[in-house]
Amino acid sequence: MARVLMSGNEAVARGAWEAGVAVGVGYPGTPSTEVLENLVRYEGVRCEWAPNEKVAAEVAAGVSFAGERTLVTMKHVGLNVAADPLFTLAYTGVNGGYVLFVADDPGMHSSQNEQDSRRYAVAAKVPMLEPSDPAEALEMTRAAFEISERFDVPVLVRSTTRVSHSKAAVEVDGERHGSGPRPYVKDPAKWVMVPANARRKRVDLEERLGRLSAYSEQSGLNRIEMRDRSLGIVVDGAAYRAVREALPEASVLKVGMVHPFPAQTVRAFAEQVETVAVVEEIGPFLRDLVALAGVTPAPVDLPQWGEVTPSVVRRAFGLDVPEGRPSVDGLPDRPPLMCPGCPHRGVFWALKRLNAVITGDIGCYTLGAAPPLAAMDSCICMGASVSMAHGAALVGPGRPVVGVIGDSTFAHSGIAGLVHMTYNGGTGTVVVLDNRTTAMTGHQGNPVSGVTISGAPGHELDLEALAHACGASWVQVVDPFDMSATLDALKAAVEHQGVSVLIAKAPCALLQKSSKDPVAVDEELCAACGACIQLGCPAISRADSGKALIDAMICVGCGQCVQVCRFGAIVPAGPACDVGGRAR
Ligand SMILES: Cc1ncc(C[n+]2csc(CCOP(=O)(O)OP(=O)(O)O)c2C)c(N)n1
């Protein structure tokens, strides 16, 4: 045993390794991504990025079916994608232990919505464990494999941003434990979910839930901590830490196995305290279950969205909230921006000139929605850009409709939209922004780049051939750093009568090993027209004179601004350039 400082995600990876997991598979998504990125570093585990979460959950199903332990990882919205296999795997059960790790994002630090994955455990009728810190993340991941094999069921481990990304001391075991490979036994009544078998399994599901309920009550995963008996708080996940800090005297029932919910333990806790209250993120979930258990929780004014911090807890219980850090006047807002030299910028610059309706998608390019580019009109979920472009074109808004999607997102769920489009005689345009990586979540490889999670080369999807095979009748590849070629290609794509696919191919600026020399503004020539400012490059700002100013410290010399300047005022900075990037 040793004590190591670990994040929650590192601890989940460690727990899976200690549990003898043979295969880890997932799709990146903040705040879950680092689990697989850490698991791949351990000996004796094979890890794979899947094109999407449904595929990941099914690959893991195959591993379990064939007798080994497996871990699947994803963020909360990924569980929507993986829900189809999960709900029926609850019927079949497992062979090797099957654990699905899902990370929720209360407060939406990096997500398009806020979901409560605890409800998936109830809906799919599978157990869910919920750690509050990295040490528990390790222990509960190990426990989840035991539960999975003991009760023949896939098990969910739910984390949230604070648990996944905060670091704490964790006890690690030098040994791998696991149950070893289990024999594969042909058993159609268990694995072939035709209605006759599924109806039998449906009954088993309820019987198994009953046994899991009994286990939840006595497992030790739900812990009563008695302190002052005037107030008892039922709490789970990251909110437990907030309660301990804000109300250190309060007694606590810390729920670690949220499903099946330990109703008897709640009743036993309620008998020992004068008032019961519930503290949770994205409620009411626990609160309703506590009430169903026959205990009436005291009303607490907790917001039903966002994270529960110690201040939120103190406010909810009518206590003073210590003043936070004083705000510093004059600090500029720093909204997320496309990096200097981002290849997406040239495409959005061109799209803006087309006066098109642009259905967008999720990735770094979602920043194309922000001013000054403001060239994206929707962003819902991964893959929606392509299918929405088709739907919008059916209505015909009187302007060209263009779906814009990244390479990873296209492989995730854009391809099926393109197939729908051509199959149904669509006429829209799809632009695939192929920056050779999944940039938004930290540069994971994907089927388009062909780079696997271990860094080894895998098969690289040929996007042109794929677009043709899907039925697109116009397919072209363009270098998005060539601004006029990009604009010309886009014009041709939207004028095409049929489905057109434009592949804008250039690596992410952060993947470039070296940048070119920076550029600078020749003040004599600059007409202060603002054309370069409209690119939304963080390296370009306006000087007090109204003329452009380029910050040589962050300019990577991509040349996009040089191309949009009609006055030839943007020139190589060279050595004759001061620190602000101003040409002398
Ligand atoms: C269903 C689902 N899974 C995962 C995510 C997390 N996520 C957001 S954007 C993104 C991929 C972006 O990669 P790409 O499309 O290549 O665009 P880039 O960021 O490289 O521009 C991922 C995985 C999500 N939002 N939804």
The ligand as an SDF file (V2000), in Angstrom:
LIG
                    3D

 26 27  0  0  0  0  0  0  0  0999 V2000
  -22.1860   12.7160  -27.0270 C   0  0  0  0  0  0  0  0  0  0  0  0
  -20.9920   13.5560  -26.7100 C   0  0  0  0  0  0  0  0  0  0  0  0
  -19.8230   12.9530  -26.4720 N   0  0  0  0  0  0  0  0  0  0  0  0
  -18.7200   13.7010  -26.1920 C   0  0  0  0  0  0  0  0  0  0  0  0
  -18.8030   15.0680  -26.1490 C   0  0  0  0  0  0  0  0  0  0  0  0
  -17.5610   15.8870  -25.8110 C   0  0  0  0  0  0  0  0  0  0  0  0
  -17.0420   16.5710  -26.9920 N   0  0  0  0  0  0  0  0  0  0  0  0
  -17.3220   17.8430  -27.2610 C   0  0  0  0  0  0  0  0  0  0  0  0
  -16.6780   18.3300  -28.7090 S   0  0  0  0  0  0  0  0  0  0  0  0
  -15.9510   16.8630  -28.9770 C   0  0  0  0  0  0  0  0  0  0  0  0
  -15.1430   16.5210  -30.1960 C   0  0  0  0  0  0  0  0  0  0  0  0
  -14.6290   17.6390  -30.9580 C   0  0  0  0  0  0  0  0  0  0  0  0
  -13.7410   17.1630  -31.9260 O   0  0  0  0  0  0  0  0  0  0  0  0
  -13.8720   17.5540  -33.4280 P   0  0  0  0  0  0  0  0  0  0  0  0
  -15.2490   17.3470  -33.9290 O   0  0  0  0  0  0  0  0  0  0  0  0
  -12.8060   16.8730  -34.1840 O   0  0  0  0  0  0  0  0  0  0  0  0
  -13.6310   19.1390  -33.3990 O   0  0  0  0  0  0  0  0  0  0  0  0
  -12.3560   19.9930  -32.8960 P   0  0  0  0  0  0  0  0  0  0  0  0
  -12.5530   20.2650  -31.4440 O   0  0  0  0  0  0  0  0  0  0  0  0
  -11.1330   19.1980  -33.1960 O   0  0  0  0  0  0  0  0  0  0  0  0
  -12.4290   21.2550  -33.6690 O   0  0  0  0  0  0  0  0  0  0  0  0
  -16.2300   16.0090  -27.9460 C   0  0  0  0  0  0  0  0  0  0  0  0
  -15.6930   14.6670  -27.8700 C   0  0  0  0  0  0  0  0  0  0  0  0
  -20.0750   15.6510  -26.3940 C   0  0  0  0  0  0  0  0  0  0  0  0
  -20.2660   16.9660  -26.3380 N   0  0  0  0  0  0  0  0  0  0  0  0
  -21.1390   14.8730  -26.6790 N   0  0  0  0  0  0  0  0  0  0  0  0
  1  2  1  0
  2  3  1  0
  2 26  2  0
  3  4  2  0
  4  5  1  0
  5  6  1  0
  5 24  2  0
  6  7  1  0
  7  8  2  0
  7 22  1  0
  8  9  1  0
  9 10  1  0
 10 11  1  0
 10 22  2  0
 11 12  1  0
 12 13  1  0
 13 14  1  0
 14 15  2  0
 14 16  1  0
 14 17  1  0
 17 18  1  0
 18 19  2  0
 18 20  1  0
 18 21  1  0
 22 23  1  0
 24 25  1  0
 24 26  1  0
M  CHG  1   7   1
M  END
$$$$
